[in-house]
Amino acid sequence: MGGAGRRPGGPRRWAAALGAGGLLAACSGAHEPRHVASAGSVPVQVAPTANVPALLGVSIDGLRQRLGATWPVPAAVAEALPESRLTLADSATAFRTGGLTLVANYDARSRQVRDLLLLGHHEDSLMGRAHLRPNAPNYLVMPVFYAGNTFRLLGVRVIPTK
């Protein structure tokens, strides 16, 4: 009757479970040295210079009232986005606000702004200066690259979701 009267969990099973738990704890990484960010890798806080989320949902006429004079759409936009060259002339205009160049794409009939394109080569800087958050519930931020050069950033497009 070697096994009669013993419980199914027995001391061997408990010892094996504790040993496995000890191995898992030993592999937790707690014994590794702490990684401290170097001065060069600390994210730089960029002060907002424009409140772009407040411009979403505004008509093109409302943008003109808020931002003032319009500017011609930069040639870089037409060159970077050749598929939109035909519509840029009658449904896009540029503004300058807070040191940013902003291209508003709008419906020529309804005058409603579809999206805003902030021009610049550094996404983090554009996001900070425009007061944008990557996880905001009322808009989507997407990087826009030059056509034919997916490594060169043209800017970020802000698309209202509501």
Secondary structure, 3 states (H helix, E strand, C coil): CCCCCCCCCHHHHHHHHHHHHHHHHHCCCCCCCCCCCCHHHCCCCCCCCCCHHHHCCCEHHHHHHHHCCCECCCHHHHHHCHHHHHHHHHHEEEEEECCEEEEEEECCCCCEEEEEEEECCCHHHHHHHCCCCCCCCCEEEEEEEECCEEEEEEEEEEEECC
